[in-house]
Amino acid sequence: MNPLLQDFNTAPFSKISEQDYKPAIQTAIEETKKEIDLIVSNSDTPTFENTTVALDFTGEKLGRITSIFFNLNSAETNDEIQKIAKEISPWLSEFKNDMILNEALFERVKTVYDSKDSLSLTPEQSMLLEKQYKGFARNGANLNDIEKFTLRKIDAELSNLSLQFGENVLAETNAFEMHLTAEKDVAGLPESVKEAANQLAKENKKEGWIFTLDYPSYIPFMTYADSRELRKEISYRCWQKSLSEKRF
């Protein structure tokens, strides 16, 4: 059985193969669609429990699987993982639009939202309801059919462009290395840190020290290096990398 479709508290990375992702995501999308269909087909009057809460609990498996995949794509990607990302991103974009632009589902959400003043909700419940309603409204639920069609086209294109942009930024930041040759540039660093950086430089057939965005290199440099300008430079590169990792 696909390990991604089993219940787990910690991602079973040792059991997951690259071939598991696409079928797992396809299955999870279909399961989430069924969860949404159950909400829509409920003949009872929409309530906070049977609509807002029920919708909030949909897609947990899909969210868990995609979180694992895109974190892997950000942290330890390869050509095959990037190929899979290009294939599944349009699926996820289309699924999101299918849910957001589902008129029957939005009507239930809107019915609960319009009656919120009479529901005696807690602050947390009110926040969930407001966030849910605005999530639909701000993503096109109130558009007409022609506008919804246009939105789908734009979202599909944006999904691919966003993925490509993130891959480009990630490739650049992962390739980043700060090569230093002046003793003053490594002032403040413990000897063990300088030795590791010097060894990395030798492996790259260079003199001096090399620092990268890998945590064993980045964190000690940010913690101990005297040079504010160099800390600023490597910190900015790390910030760029974090943006690319959060693009989804």
Summary of the structure (lengths in Angstrom):
residues: 248
radius of gyration: 23.8
end to end distance: 27.3
largest distance: 74.3
contacts: 683
relative contact order: 0.09
helix: 73%
strand: 2%
